[in-house]
Amino acid sequence: MIRKIISVIIFILIVLFTICKPVLSQDIVAGQSAQLDNIIFDSENIILKDKQYDYLLVKLSIKSVLEKYHSPLISETESFTNSCKKYNLNCFLLPSIAGLESTFGKFLIDGSYNPFGWGGGRIYFNSWSDGIDTVAKGLKENYIDKGATNLYDIGSIYSESPTWTQRVGYFISEFEKVYADNQLYLLY
C-alpha cells in the first residue's frame, strides 16, 4: 500500500514538473525529437535524421530509465527495441508513451499488459511484448504512414490532452539524456 502511495506521489510530481516547464519541454520536443520518420537501421546503429544512435546504448538507455522508475517493463527492453526496428520508429517513443500513460506500466488495468493507454487503456494484450508490438504497429500504420510524422501530429490524434505531446517529449528527452550520458561514460 505504501509503495502505491509513493508511486502515485512520484507520478503527480512528474506531471507537475512537466506542466510547470511547458516551454522547455516544447523546445526539447521541437528541437530533438519531433521528427519520427527517416530512421535507418543496421546491426549496430540507429540513424535518426542527423543523429546516429548505437543500438546497444539505446537498449541500455531504455533499461536504465525503466529501472529508475522501478517499472515492471524492465525485462521488455528487447521488445521495445525489436518493435522500433521492425516498424521503423524512434526507439524512445513507445517507452515514453508508457511513461506518461501508466508510469511505465505501474498503473493500468490488471492483466491488460497495456501501459500505453491504447484504446483508452481498455484493450487487453496477451503479454507486455504483444502490447508493445501491437501499439508499435498501430502507430506506424495508423499515424506515421498516414502523415503524422512528428510528435505534435501524433499527440493530436493519440490524446485529447493539450499537454500530451509536451509530457511524452519530456520522457523522450529523459531517454536521450541517459543515452548521451552513456555515450560520455563509454568515451572515458
C-alpha positions as CSV (number, residue, x, y, z in Angstrom):
1,M,0.0,0.0,0.0
2,I,2.8,2.4,0.9
3,R,4.6,1.6,-2.4
4,K,1.4,2.5,-4.3
5,I,1.1,5.8,-2.4
6,I,4.7,6.6,-3.1
7,S,4.3,5.7,-6.8
8,V,1.2,8.0,-7.0
9,I,3.1,10.8,-5.4
10,I,6.0,10.3,-7.8
11,F,3.6,10.3,-10.7
12,I,2.0,13.5,-9.5
13,L,5.4,15.2,-9.1
14,I,6.4,14.1,-12.7
15,V,3.1,15.5,-14.1
16,L,3.6,18.8,-12.1
17,F,7.2,19.1,-13.2
18,T,6.3,18.7,-16.9
19,I,3.3,21.1,-16.6
20,C,5.5,23.7,-14.9
21,K,8.1,23.5,-17.6
22,P,6.0,23.6,-20.8
23,V,8.3,25.9,-22.7
24,L,11.4,23.9,-22.0
25,S,9.6,20.6,-22.9
26,Q,8.3,22.2,-26.1
27,D,11.8,23.3,-27.1
28,I,13.1,19.8,-26.4
29,V,10.4,18.2,-28.5
30,A,10.7,20.6,-31.4
31,G,14.5,20.6,-31.4
32,Q,15.3,17.0,-30.7
33,S,12.5,14.5,-31.0
34,A,9.8,15.9,-33.2
35,Q,10.6,14.0,-36.4
36,L,10.0,10.3,-36.1
37,D,10.4,9.2,-39.7
38,N,13.5,8.5,-41.8
39,I,15.1,6.1,-39.3
40,I,17.6,3.7,-40.8
41,F,18.8,0.6,-39.0
42,D,21.7,-1.7,-39.3
43,S,23.0,-4.3,-36.9
44,E,24.7,-1.8,-34.6
45,N,23.4,1.7,-35.3
46,I,20.1,3.6,-35.5
47,I,20.3,6.7,-37.6
48,L,17.6,9.3,-36.9
49,K,17.9,12.4,-39.1
50,D,21.3,13.8,-38.3
51,K,21.9,11.7,-35.2
52,Q,23.3,8.2,-35.1
53,Y,22.3,6.0,-32.2
54,D,24.2,2.9,-31.1
55,Y,21.8,0.1,-30.8
56,L,23.2,-1.4,-27.6
57,L,23.3,2.1,-26.0
58,V,19.7,2.5,-26.9
59,K,18.8,-0.7,-25.1
60,L,20.9,0.3,-22.2
61,S,19.3,3.7,-22.0
62,I,15.8,2.3,-22.1
63,K,16.6,-0.2,-19.4
64,S,18.3,2.4,-17.2
65,V,15.2,4.7,-17.3
66,L,12.8,1.8,-16.7
67,E,15.0,0.8,-13.7
68,K,14.9,4.3,-12.4
69,Y,11.1,4.2,-12.2
70,H,11.0,0.6,-10.9
71,S,9.0,-0.3,-14.0
72,P,7.6,-3.8,-14.5
73,L,8.7,-3.3,-18.1
74,I,12.4,-3.6,-17.3
75,S,12.5,-7.1,-18.9
76,E,11.0,-5.8,-22.1
77,T,13.9,-3.7,-23.3
78,E,14.4,-6.1,-26.2
79,S,10.7,-5.9,-27.1
80,F,10.9,-2.2,-27.3
81,T,14.0,-2.1,-29.5
82,N,12.8,-5.0,-31.7
83,S,9.5,-3.3,-32.3
84,C,11.1,0.1,-33.1
85,K,13.3,-1.6,-35.6
86,K,10.5,-3.7,-37.1
87,Y,8.2,-0.6,-37.6
88,N,10.9,2.0,-38.2
89,L,10.0,4.1,-35.1
90,N,12.0,6.3,-32.7
91,C,13.1,3.7,-30.1
92,F,12.3,6.1,-27.2
93,L,8.7,6.9,-28.4
94,L,6.9,3.8,-27.1
95,P,8.6,3.7,-23.6
96,S,7.9,7.4,-23.3
97,I,4.2,6.9,-24.1
98,A,4.2,4.2,-21.4
99,G,5.9,6.6,-19.0
100,L,3.2,9.1,-19.5
101,E,0.1,6.9,-19.8
102,S,0.9,4.4,-17.0
103,T,4.0,5.5,-15.2
104,F,5.9,2.9,-17.2
105,G,3.4,0.1,-16.7
106,K,2.7,0.6,-13.0
107,F,-0.8,2.0,-13.2
108,L,-3.1,0.1,-15.6
109,I,-6.0,-2.3,-15.6
110,D,-4.7,-5.5,-14.0
111,G,-3.8,-8.2,-16.6
112,S,-4.2,-5.8,-19.5
113,Y,-0.5,-5.5,-20.4
114,N,-1.4,-2.1,-21.8
115,P,1.0,0.5,-20.5
116,F,0.2,2.8,-23.4
117,G,-3.5,3.7,-22.6
118,W,-4.2,2.2,-26.1
119,G,-7.9,2.1,-26.7
120,G,-8.4,4.2,-23.5
121,G,-6.5,1.5,-21.7
122,R,-9.3,-1.0,-22.1
123,I,-7.6,-3.1,-24.7
124,Y,-6.1,-6.3,-23.3
125,F,-2.9,-7.9,-24.7
126,N,-1.5,-11.4,-24.0
127,S,1.8,-10.1,-22.7
128,W,4.0,-7.0,-22.5
129,S,5.7,-7.9,-25.8
130,D,2.3,-8.4,-27.5
131,G,1.2,-5.0,-26.3
132,I,4.5,-3.3,-27.4
133,D,4.4,-4.9,-30.8
134,T,0.7,-4.1,-31.4
135,V,1.0,-0.5,-30.4
136,A,4.1,0.0,-32.4
137,K,2.4,-1.5,-35.5
138,G,-0.7,0.7,-34.8
139,L,1.4,3.9,-34.5
140,K,3.2,3.0,-37.7
141,E,0.2,2.1,-39.8
142,N,-2.5,4.4,-38.4
143,Y,-0.4,7.5,-37.5
144,I,3.0,7.7,-39.3
145,D,2.1,6.1,-42.6
146,K,-0.9,8.5,-42.7
147,G,1.2,11.6,-42.3
148,A,1.6,12.1,-38.6
149,T,5.4,12.1,-38.7
150,N,6.1,14.3,-35.7
151,L,5.2,14.1,-32.0
152,Y,2.7,17.0,-32.3
153,D,0.8,15.3,-35.1
154,I,0.7,12.0,-33.2
155,G,-0.3,13.7,-29.9
156,S,-3.2,15.5,-31.5
157,I,-4.6,12.1,-32.6
158,Y,-3.5,9.9,-29.7
159,S,-4.8,12.0,-26.9
160,E,-7.3,14.8,-26.2
161,S,-4.9,16.3,-23.7
162,P,-3.3,19.5,-25.0
163,T,-0.2,18.7,-22.9
164,W,0.3,15.1,-24.1
165,T,3.0,16.0,-26.6
166,Q,5.0,18.0,-24.2
167,R,4.8,15.3,-21.5
168,V,5.8,12.5,-23.8
169,G,8.5,14.8,-25.1
170,Y,9.8,15.2,-21.6
171,F,10.2,11.4,-21.3
172,I,11.8,11.2,-24.8
173,S,14.3,13.9,-23.7
174,E,15.0,11.9,-20.5
175,F,15.8,8.8,-22.5
176,E,18.0,10.9,-24.8
177,K,19.9,12.4,-21.8
178,V,20.6,9.0,-20.4
179,Y,21.7,7.9,-23.9
180,A,24.1,10.9,-24.1
181,D,25.4,10.2,-20.5
182,N,26.0,6.6,-21.5
183,Q,28.0,7.7,-24.6
184,L,30.1,10.0,-22.5
185,Y,30.7,7.3,-19.9
186,L,32.0,5.0,-22.7
187,L,34.3,7.6,-24.0
188,Y,36.2,7.9,-20.7
